[in-house]
């Protein structure tokens, strides 16, 4: 009985310790140190009031750039899959402007600014060969415009659960209303534990258990500090909705689709319209069963297998 009481006491002390710490920051630090250990190097520089940050490897392997979704970071979204993919490919994982460790000049929140941010990072890494680019959600919009503007730099493009066309603020507002959240801003940049739970319910088809104290820290240390600038990224998309939707891409490279079957945030209907609009062959379409908005997090092994197939296709 004494041993059981001791274990319970120890567990409660441990829980109290983690509740009092910035676990979000601790996890971020641990992940970046793991990247350092696995020789996924950090690369950063400043230019005209902007800070540009990425992780990368350079071992003479085929190059693969992974662009994260809204509010995430290169490490935060692709941590597990990057550790696997680094064995076969040279990786470039930028933090997009106003995300992770990259910061813009606080005046330009456009997709064009993100495209140039990515270009500057690649130039600073002396990338002089075509690379494969995968972009999830907001990062997929950036990837799509990057591939169109700099065709000489892109070997293949993968649009991954991304609203590049056929997506409206009307749908986003109706989704927020149905979930009883004030707006899409609160849905993507939560202000409290309840909104965090609803938001992650869109990311995951089956949301894992997350203790309330940790959700609180995710909001306090993860969402709220970056919210003012990240909301401006979202507002830029909303203000330019018609222009973005009417833009028909003229890509010069093969285009692939990755999508979660149960994505509600960017629904499969949007995926199907993109496929039809750009005549994407069935062989270049990867639909992840039982996944929602971020299959690489829910099903990392299946995601890695799909990436391998895309990279190996001639």
C-alpha positions in Angstrom: 0.0 0.0 0.0 2.9 2.3 0.9 4.5 1.7 -2.6 1.2 2.5 -4.3 0.8 5.7 -2.3 4.4 6.7 -3.1 3.8 6.2 -6.8 0.6 8.2 -6.7 2.4 11.0 -4.9 5.2 10.9 -7.4 2.8 11.0 -10.3 1.0 14.0 -8.8 4.3 15.8 -8.2 5.4 15.1 -11.8 2.0 16.3 -13.2 2.3 19.5 -11.1 5.8 20.1 -12.3 4.8 19.8 -16.0 1.8 22.0 -15.4 4.0 24.7 -14.1 6.6 24.5 -16.9 6.3 25.7 -20.5 6.0 22.2 -22.0 5.4 23.6 -25.5 8.8 25.3 -25.4 10.4 22.2 -23.9 9.1 20.0 -26.7 10.2 22.5 -29.4 13.7 22.6 -27.9 13.9 18.8 -27.7 12.8 18.4 -31.3 15.3 20.9 -32.6 18.1 19.3 -30.6 17.1 16.0 -32.0 17.4 17.5 -35.5 20.9 18.8 -34.5 21.8 15.3 -33.4 20.6 13.8 -36.7 22.6 16.5 -38.6 19.5 18.3 -39.9 21.2 21.7 -39.6 19.7 25.0 -38.6 20.1 27.8 -41.2 19.2 31.4 -40.4 19.9 34.9 -41.6 18.4 38.4 -41.4 17.7 40.8 -44.3 15.9 44.1 -44.3 14.2 43.6 -41.0 13.2 40.0 -41.8 14.5 36.8 -40.2 14.7 33.7 -42.4 14.9 30.3 -40.8 15.0 26.7 -42.0 16.4 23.3 -41.2 18.2 21.4 -44.0 20.5 18.6 -45.0 23.0 18.6 -47.8 24.4 15.2 -48.5 24.2 15.0 -52.3 20.8 13.3 -52.2 17.6 14.2 -54.2 16.2 17.4 -52.7 12.8 17.7 -51.0 11.3 20.8 -49.5 8.4 20.5 -47.1 6.2 23.6 -46.4 4.1 23.5 -43.2 0.5 24.6 -42.7 -0.9 27.7 -41.1 0.3 28.4 -37.6 2.8 25.5 -37.6 6.6 25.3 -38.2 8.9 23.1 -40.2 9.9 21.1 -37.2 6.5 21.2 -35.5 4.7 19.7 -38.5 7.2 17.4 -40.1 9.3 16.2 -37.1 8.6 12.5 -37.3 8.5 12.2 -41.0 11.6 14.3 -41.5 13.6 12.0 -39.3 12.6 9.1 -41.6 12.9 11.0 -44.9 16.4 12.3 -44.2 17.8 8.8 -44.7 17.0 9.0 -48.4 16.6 12.7 -49.3 18.2 16.1 -48.6 15.5 18.1 -46.8 14.7 21.7 -46.7 12.1 22.7 -44.0 11.5 26.4 -43.9 9.6 28.2 -41.2 7.3 30.4 -43.2 7.2 34.1 -42.3 5.5 34.8 -38.9 5.7 31.1 -38.1 8.3 29.3 -35.9 11.5 31.3 -36.0 11.0 33.3 -39.2 9.7 36.8 -39.0 8.6 39.3 -41.7 8.9 43.0 -41.7 5.4 43.4 -40.3 4.1 45.2 -43.4 3.7 42.5 -46.0 1.5 39.5 -45.2 1.0 38.3 -48.8 1.7 35.0 -50.5 4.2 36.8 -52.7 6.2 37.7 -49.6 6.2 34.0 -48.6 7.3 32.9 -52.0 10.2 35.4 -52.0 11.1 34.2 -48.4 11.4 30.6 -49.7 13.4 31.7 -52.7 15.8 33.7 -50.5 16.3 30.6 -48.3 17.0 28.3 -51.2 19.4 30.9 -52.7 21.2 31.2 -49.4 21.6 27.4 -49.3 23.1 27.5 -52.8 20.4 25.1 -54.2 21.1 25.0 -57.9 19.1 22.0 -58.9 15.4 21.3 -59.2 13.7 20.1 -56.1 10.4 18.5 -55.2 8.1 20.7 -53.2 5.3 19.5 -50.9 3.0 22.1 -49.3 0.3 21.5 -46.7 -2.7 23.8 -46.3 -1.4 27.4 -46.3 2.0 26.1 -47.2 0.4 24.4 -50.3 -0.7 27.8 -51.5 2.8 29.1 -51.1 4.2 26.0 -52.8 1.8 26.4 -55.8 2.7 30.0 -56.4 6.4 29.3 -55.9 6.3 26.5 -58.5 4.6 28.7 -61.0 6.9 31.7 -60.5 10.2 29.7 -60.4 9.7 26.7 -62.7 13.4 26.3 -63.1 13.7 25.4 -59.4 10.9 22.8 -59.1 11.0 19.2 -60.3 7.6 18.1 -58.9 4.8 19.9 -56.9 2.6 18.2 -54.3 -0.6 20.0 -53.3 -1.4 18.6 -49.8 -4.8 19.4 -48.3 -4.5 23.0 -49.6 -7.1 25.7 -50.6 -5.2 26.8 -53.8 -8.6 27.2 -55.6 -12.3 26.5 -54.9 -12.4 27.6 -51.3 -14.4 30.5 -49.9 -14.7 32.4 -46.6 -18.4 31.6 -46.8 -17.5 27.9 -46.3 -15.0 28.8 -43.5 -17.6 30.9 -41.7 -20.3 28.3 -42.0 -17.8 25.7 -40.6 -17.0 28.0 -37.6 -20.7 28.6 -37.0 -21.5 24.9 -37.1 -18.7 24.3 -34.5 -19.9 27.2 -32.4 -16.7 29.1 -32.7 -16.8 32.9 -33.2 -14.9 33.0 -36.5 -12.3 31.2 -38.7 -9.7 33.3 -36.9 -10.5 31.6 -33.6 -10.7 28.2 -35.3 -7.2 28.5 -36.7 -5.7 30.6 -33.8 -7.5 29.5 -30.7 -8.0 31.7 -27.7 -8.9 29.1 -25.1 -8.9 25.4 -24.3 -12.3 24.8 -25.9 -11.3 26.4 -29.2 -8.0 24.4 -29.1 -9.9 21.2 -28.7 -12.2 22.1 -31.6 -9.3 23.2 -33.8 -7.3 20.0 -33.3 -10.5 18.1 -34.0 -10.2 19.4 -37.5 -6.5 18.5 -37.8 -7.0 14.9 -36.6 -9.7 12.5 -37.7 -9.3 10.8 -34.3 -7.9 13.4 -31.9 -5.5 12.0 -29.3 -6.0 12.6 -25.6 -4.3 15.9 -24.5 -4.5 16.9 -20.8 -6.3 20.2 -20.1 -3.2 21.8 -18.6 -1.3 21.0 -21.8 -4.0 22.5 -24.0 -3.9 25.6 -21.9 -0.2 25.9 -22.5 -0.6 25.3 -26.2 -2.9 28.3 -26.2 -0.9 30.5 -23.8 2.5 29.8 -25.3 1.8 28.5 -28.8 -1.3 30.3 -30.2 -1.7 33.6 -28.4 1.9 35.1 -28.8 2.0 34.7 -32.6 -1.8 35.3 -33.1 -1.6 39.0 -34.1 0.7 38.5 -37.1 -0.7 35.1 -38.1 -4.3 36.4 -38.2 -3.0 39.0 -40.7 -1.8 36.2 -42.9 -5.3 34.8 -42.8 -6.9 38.2 -43.4 -4.8 38.7 -46.5 -6.2 35.4 -48.0 -9.7 36.5 -47.1 -9.3 40.0 -48.6 -7.9 38.5 -51.8 -10.2 35.6 -52.0 -11.7 36.2 -55.4 -8.3 36.9 -57.0 -6.8 33.7 -55.5 -9.8 31.6 -56.5 -9.8 32.9 -60.1 -6.1 32.3 -60.5 -5.4 29.3 -62.8 -1.9 28.0 -62.3 0.4 27.4 -65.2 2.7 24.9 -63.7 5.6 23.5 -65.8 6.2 20.4 -63.7 4.2 17.3 -62.8 1.6 18.0 -60.0 0.5 15.5 -57.4 -2.3 15.6 -54.9 -2.2 14.4 -51.3 -5.5 14.7 -49.2 -7.1 13.3 -46.1 -10.3 11.6 -46.8 -12.0 13.1 -43.8 -10.6 16.6 -44.0 -13.4 19.0 -42.9 -11.3 22.2 -42.9 -10.4 21.9 -46.6 -13.0 19.3 -47.7 -12.5 16.5 -50.2 -14.9 18.4 -52.5 -12.2 21.1 -52.9 -9.7 18.3 -53.7 -11.9 16.9 -56.4 -12.5 20.2 -58.0 -8.7 20.9 -58.1 -8.1 17.4 -59.7 -10.7 18.1 -62.4 -9.6 21.6 -63.1 -5.9 20.6 -63.6 -6.5 17.2 -65.0 -4.4 15.4 -62.4 -3.9 11.8 -63.4 -5.2 9.1 -61.0 -1.6 7.8 -60.6 -0.6 11.1 -59.0 -3.4 11.2 -56.4 -2.9 10.0 -52.9 -6.0 9.9 -50.6 -5.2 9.0 -47.0 -8.0 6.9 -45.6 -9.1 7.7 -42.0 -7.0 10.9 -42.0 -8.1 14.5 -41.8 -6.1 17.7 -42.4 -2.5 16.5 -41.6 -2.0 12.9 -42.7 1.7 13.1 -42.0 1.0 13.6 -38.3 -1.8 10.9 -38.1 -0.2 8.4 -40.4 3.5 9.2 -40.7 4.5 5.8 -42.3 1.9 6.0 -45.0 2.9 9.6 -45.7 6.6 8.6 -46.0 5.6 5.7 -48.3 3.6 8.1 -50.6 6.6 10.6 -50.7 8.9 7.8 -51.7 6.6 6.8 -54.6 6.4 10.4 -55.8 10.2 10.9 -55.5 10.9 7.7 -57.4 8.5 8.2 -60.2 10.2 9.1 -63.5 
